[in-house]
Amino acid sequence: MYSVADNGLVASGKLEENSKTNSNSRGPIPDLRDFSKQELQNFLDSFDTILSDCDGVLWSCHTPIKGSLAALKELQEMGKNVYFVSNNSTLSIDNFVKKLERLGFPAKKHQVVVPSLVVAWYLTSIDFKGEAFVVGTTAFKNVLRDAGVKISTCDPELVDEDLGAVVEALKDYPGVKAIIHDFDPNASWMKIMRSVISLRRDDCIFIAAAMDALVPVGAKYPLLGTKLFTDVVSQTVGRQPILTAKPSQLLKEYVFKNCDLNGAERTVFVGDTITQDAKFASLCGFKKMFVTSGVATLEDALKEEEARPDIWIPSLGDFLPLFEGLNSGQNSSDQSL
């Protein structure tokens, strides 16, 4: 069966038997639903803090994923520290908290971690002076303003379709000392060029928040992500941005400094992606819990080598019957012991 050691998940017995018939040489990823009552209790005892992605784990755009927030609420009531770590900064922190509350989770502001907060924290840490030109939403900009960052007003508006007018509108503003990119539904050629012009100066830093190539929002086709525009700027000026979203080093530093962690080995990260969530968890040394309620599939996870999840479950909502079985002492897996 499955057991949990102090340093993470350890597979034995049944897992070894299953791996003989699995095409992946490392065998299957343990399914939390197969755990016995004692194994489930051991797993719960192995961590103090759980960090969860949001899109694809708790909701899909505006549609909640059944039972997922209820499971996190149950874990919080057990005494676990719960945090929400998302690459989506399109909501203000207040509205993020309100969304969680509306969906049944009693959240506090300090439990929300998004790239806009990391950018503000980083700029404060380097004693940033000057203005920041932000390609991003109003909510993103307001987080920076709240941290004392001056947002540049040289945001190009519509210009005459004349090259002379375009050149005049794009003159350099030496006061801009940072170019910051995040998701912006109103991104334009003019904003990209403003970024390029400022970044030709060595005294201007380049920061990127979300770097998704595609943004799944539950529609038939995903949206183009920020990476498309940021890459164009990077290639044009020959500079790579400072990254602040999953799976970046700066986000790791922010989480370790601002979240209540009792060591990486006693922390679980829940996510639905390999390239962002699982890789970030690996970077931090967290236990990796994978759910298939979002973007990636179990097959995707099985192919992963460096950031292979430690455990999986179809959705966090599938935790709820396991909790009930644990509390009632009637976990069906005990029948096989």
Legacy VTK file of the C-alpha trace (Angstrom):
# vtk DataFile Version 3.0
C-alpha trace
ASCII
DATASET POLYDATA
POINTS 337 float
0.000 0.000 0.000
1.016 3.645 0.294
2.736 5.226 3.232
3.896 8.706 4.118
7.346 9.374 5.504
8.437 12.578 7.228
10.181 13.794 4.094
7.305 13.138 1.717
5.419 10.367 0.009
6.920 6.903 -0.168
5.490 4.154 -2.367
5.648 0.479 -1.464
3.818 -2.812 -1.952
0.839 -2.186 -4.199
2.603 0.654 -6.023
5.575 -1.572 -6.892
3.202 -4.224 -8.195
1.335 -1.740 -10.371
4.551 -0.315 -11.793
5.426 -3.640 -13.414
2.552 -3.203 -15.840
2.891 0.537 -16.316
4.672 1.805 -19.418
6.279 4.568 -17.370
9.369 3.122 -15.669
8.677 5.110 -12.514
5.221 3.608 -12.094
1.935 5.345 -11.380
1.528 8.442 -9.256
-0.218 7.523 -5.979
-3.947 8.255 -6.062
-5.104 9.768 -2.781
-8.469 7.999 -3.121
-6.706 4.634 -2.759
-5.233 5.481 0.622
-6.352 3.558 3.668
-7.637 5.420 6.693
-4.201 5.274 8.345
-2.368 6.322 5.192
-4.692 9.281 4.742
-4.139 10.315 8.355
-0.377 9.987 7.893
-0.576 12.228 4.840
-2.604 14.871 6.674
-0.145 14.754 9.569
2.793 15.269 7.192
2.033 18.927 6.382
1.089 22.154 8.167
0.574 24.440 5.161
-1.196 23.970 1.856
-0.802 26.375 -1.050
-3.298 26.083 -3.872
-3.443 27.354 -7.412
-6.858 28.800 -8.288
-7.748 28.664 -12.006
-8.296 24.994 -12.832
-8.135 23.936 -9.184
-10.827 25.996 -7.418
-12.706 27.386 -10.397
-12.751 27.567 -14.178
-13.137 31.256 -14.984
-16.329 32.086 -13.022
-17.529 28.496 -12.522
-16.495 26.891 -9.207
-15.083 23.363 -9.280
-17.437 21.425 -7.040
-16.227 20.834 -3.489
-12.714 22.216 -3.958
-13.020 25.275 -1.721
-15.046 23.256 0.779
-12.098 20.841 1.031
-9.680 23.713 1.686
-12.072 25.115 4.272
-12.085 21.729 5.998
-8.289 21.680 6.001
-8.183 25.189 7.450
-10.576 24.113 10.191
-8.160 21.254 10.934
-5.530 23.894 11.669
-3.722 23.915 8.329
-2.421 27.215 6.931
-4.091 27.813 3.567
-2.824 30.164 0.846
-4.010 30.894 -2.680
-1.149 31.257 -5.174
-2.302 32.364 -8.603
-0.649 33.864 -11.681
-3.834 35.872 -12.244
-3.595 39.505 -11.104
-6.679 40.774 -12.914
-8.655 41.018 -9.663
-7.875 43.459 -6.882
-6.881 41.755 -3.631
-10.158 42.894 -2.068
-12.161 41.411 -4.929
-10.107 38.212 -4.820
-11.020 37.817 -1.151
-14.664 38.650 -1.881
-14.748 35.994 -4.596
-13.418 33.388 -2.170
-15.932 34.458 0.466
-18.798 34.385 -2.036
-17.834 30.804 -2.879
-17.826 29.807 0.786
-14.224 30.227 1.956
-13.566 32.709 4.809
-10.404 34.233 3.331
-8.125 37.016 4.547
-5.960 39.291 2.399
-2.694 37.758 3.621
-3.776 34.395 2.174
-3.713 35.717 -1.404
-0.468 35.593 -3.403
-0.489 36.998 -6.943
2.274 38.439 -9.181
1.232 42.062 -8.639
2.048 41.672 -4.934
5.393 40.083 -5.772
6.271 42.911 -8.172
5.361 45.539 -5.551
7.381 43.674 -2.904
10.393 43.409 -5.224
10.334 47.089 -6.194
10.143 48.049 -2.526
13.031 45.717 -1.691
15.332 47.407 -4.221
14.207 50.894 -3.117
12.876 51.592 -6.600
12.709 55.233 -7.615
11.170 56.608 -10.752
8.053 55.711 -12.702
6.844 52.319 -13.870
5.194 51.850 -17.246
2.753 48.966 -16.781
1.151 46.874 -19.481
-1.543 45.400 -17.266
-4.980 45.818 -15.784
-6.180 48.584 -13.489
-6.242 46.089 -10.608
-2.573 45.264 -11.207
-1.596 48.936 -11.320
-3.533 49.700 -8.139
-1.573 47.100 -6.167
1.619 48.908 -7.197
0.131 52.298 -6.359
-0.830 51.013 -2.899
2.820 50.072 -2.387
3.947 53.589 -3.271
5.031 52.900 -6.856
4.413 55.798 -9.250
2.680 54.607 -12.411
3.715 56.397 -15.583
1.086 58.454 -17.347
2.868 58.211 -20.710
0.485 55.429 -21.725
0.030 55.835 -25.496
-3.547 56.537 -26.489
-4.924 56.276 -30.001
-2.755 58.224 -32.409
-3.232 59.509 -35.925
-2.386 56.949 -38.577
0.651 58.910 -39.632
4.252 57.853 -38.982
5.231 61.334 -37.865
2.460 61.335 -35.259
3.464 57.844 -34.127
7.119 58.838 -33.655
6.105 61.936 -31.701
3.789 59.893 -29.435
6.570 57.409 -28.725
9.284 59.837 -27.641
11.325 58.568 -24.712
10.405 59.475 -21.133
13.627 59.244 -19.056
11.557 59.166 -15.856
10.320 55.667 -16.710
12.687 53.335 -14.862
10.695 50.091 -15.058
8.690 48.297 -17.735
6.250 45.796 -16.238
4.213 43.311 -18.267
1.143 41.372 -17.170
-2.123 40.331 -18.793
-3.724 43.319 -20.486
-6.778 42.912 -22.735
-5.983 46.373 -24.087
-2.379 45.628 -25.006
-1.402 47.326 -28.262
1.410 47.897 -30.715
1.927 51.323 -29.133
2.375 49.831 -25.656
4.840 47.270 -26.972
6.840 50.015 -28.677
6.769 52.152 -25.524
8.308 49.149 -23.725
10.993 48.760 -26.386
11.960 52.438 -26.350
12.338 52.627 -22.557
14.250 49.343 -22.355
16.906 50.647 -24.719
18.168 52.516 -21.665
20.312 50.576 -19.188
18.691 52.368 -16.242
15.277 50.842 -17.004
14.475 47.401 -15.558
12.236 44.833 -17.250
9.764 42.829 -15.143
7.237 40.222 -16.246
4.379 38.869 -14.172
2.205 36.203 -15.806
4.055 34.558 -18.705
1.355 32.214 -19.959
1.479 31.472 -23.680
-2.229 30.612 -23.603
-4.876 31.374 -20.992
-7.621 28.717 -20.702
-10.843 30.324 -19.489
-13.345 27.581 -20.093
-14.155 28.753 -23.627
-13.731 26.618 -26.724
-10.462 28.340 -27.551
-7.930 29.729 -25.044
-6.896 33.363 -24.973
-3.457 34.496 -26.077
-1.332 35.051 -22.987
1.167 37.713 -21.996
4.173 35.682 -23.152
3.493 36.509 -26.797
3.942 40.258 -26.241
6.743 39.997 -23.685
8.772 37.731 -25.966
8.520 40.249 -28.802
9.969 42.947 -26.544
12.690 40.614 -25.215
13.790 39.627 -28.702
13.789 43.227 -29.919
15.871 44.701 -27.080
17.944 41.592 -26.326
16.969 41.523 -22.647
15.179 38.932 -20.531
12.641 40.116 -17.943
12.823 39.543 -14.212
10.153 36.897 -13.589
7.720 37.181 -10.681
5.041 34.522 -11.284
5.086 30.727 -11.043
7.609 29.130 -11.332
10.010 31.997 -10.573
12.733 32.396 -7.958
11.310 35.758 -6.839
7.924 34.197 -6.129
9.679 31.529 -4.084
11.437 34.214 -2.033
8.155 36.072 -1.538
6.330 32.940 -0.359
9.054 31.926 2.087
9.171 35.447 3.518
5.463 36.231 3.680
3.662 32.905 4.199
3.524 30.919 7.438
5.600 27.874 6.487
6.969 25.351 8.922
9.657 24.245 6.489
9.343 23.287 2.823
9.101 19.600 3.701
5.884 20.264 5.652
4.206 22.203 2.854
1.934 20.927 0.050
1.315 22.739 -3.237
-1.828 21.870 -5.206
-1.936 22.615 -8.920
-3.352 21.601 -12.275
-0.297 22.392 -14.424
3.147 20.870 -14.691
5.004 23.804 -16.264
3.875 26.287 -13.607
2.519 24.600 -10.480
4.538 21.389 -10.246
7.756 23.108 -11.306
7.233 25.860 -8.757
6.591 23.284 -6.038
9.804 21.478 -7.041
11.761 24.733 -6.954
10.529 25.313 -3.401
10.938 21.727 -2.208
7.196 21.355 -1.487
5.170 18.164 -1.769
3.383 18.220 -5.124
-0.335 17.400 -5.282
-1.740 17.271 -8.798
-5.391 17.610 -9.820
-6.865 16.854 -13.234
-9.706 19.376 -12.938
-7.841 21.961 -15.006
-5.286 22.123 -17.790
-2.933 19.122 -17.658
-3.851 15.436 -17.742
-2.584 12.541 -15.679
-0.715 11.360 -18.763
1.093 14.730 -18.856
2.096 14.237 -15.235
3.340 10.693 -15.856
5.654 11.970 -18.605
7.262 14.516 -16.291
10.688 13.724 -14.850
11.989 16.723 -12.913
8.673 17.970 -11.496
6.700 14.736 -11.330
3.809 15.076 -8.848
4.032 13.099 -5.610
0.323 12.422 -5.390
-2.819 13.085 -7.383
-6.597 13.294 -7.102
-9.142 14.247 -9.785
-10.146 17.396 -7.899
-9.805 18.839 -4.420
-13.518 18.176 -4.036
-12.710 14.453 -3.970
-11.102 15.108 -0.594
-14.537 15.551 1.016
-15.691 11.899 1.047
-12.213 10.927 2.274
-12.597 13.320 5.209
-16.008 11.829 5.943
-14.572 8.335 5.877
-11.733 9.398 8.142
-14.110 10.959 10.636
-16.537 8.048 10.574
-13.875 5.345 10.645
-15.496 3.701 7.626
-12.934 4.402 4.920
-13.550 1.672 2.363
-9.810 1.208 1.786
-9.503 -0.309 5.266
-11.394 -3.314 4.052
-8.324 -4.450 2.111
-5.890 -4.211 5.053
LINES 1 338
337 0 1 2 3 4 5 6 7 8 9 10 11 12 13 14 15 16 17 18 19 20 21 22 23 24 25 26 27 28 29 30 31 32 33 34 35 36 37 38 39 40 41 42 43 44 45 46 47 48 49 50 51 52 53 54 55 56 57 58 59 60 61 62 63 64 65 66 67 68 69 70 71 72 73 74 75 76 77 78 79 80 81 82 83 84 85 86 87 88 89 90 91 92 93 94 95 96 97 98 99 100 101 102 103 104 105 106 107 108 109 110 111 112 113 114 115 116 117 118 119 120 121 122 123 124 125 126 127 128 129 130 131 132 133 134 135 136 137 138 139 140 141 142 143 144 145 146 147 148 149 150 151 152 153 154 155 156 157 158 159 160 161 162 163 164 165 166 167 168 169 170 171 172 173 174 175 176 177 178 179 180 181 182 183 184 185 186 187 188 189 190 191 192 193 194 195 196 197 198 199 200 201 202 203 204 205 206 207 208 209 210 211 212 213 214 215 216 217 218 219 220 221 222 223 224 225 226 227 228 229 230 231 232 233 234 235 236 237 238 239 240 241 242 243 244 245 246 247 248 249 250 251 252 253 254 255 256 257 258 259 260 261 262 263 264 265 266 267 268 269 270 271 272 273 274 275 276 277 278 279 280 281 282 283 284 285 286 287 288 289 290 291 292 293 294 295 296 297 298 299 300 301 302 303 304 305 306 307 308 309 310 311 312 313 314 315 316 317 318 319 320 321 322 323 324 325 326 327 328 329 330 331 332 333 334 335 336
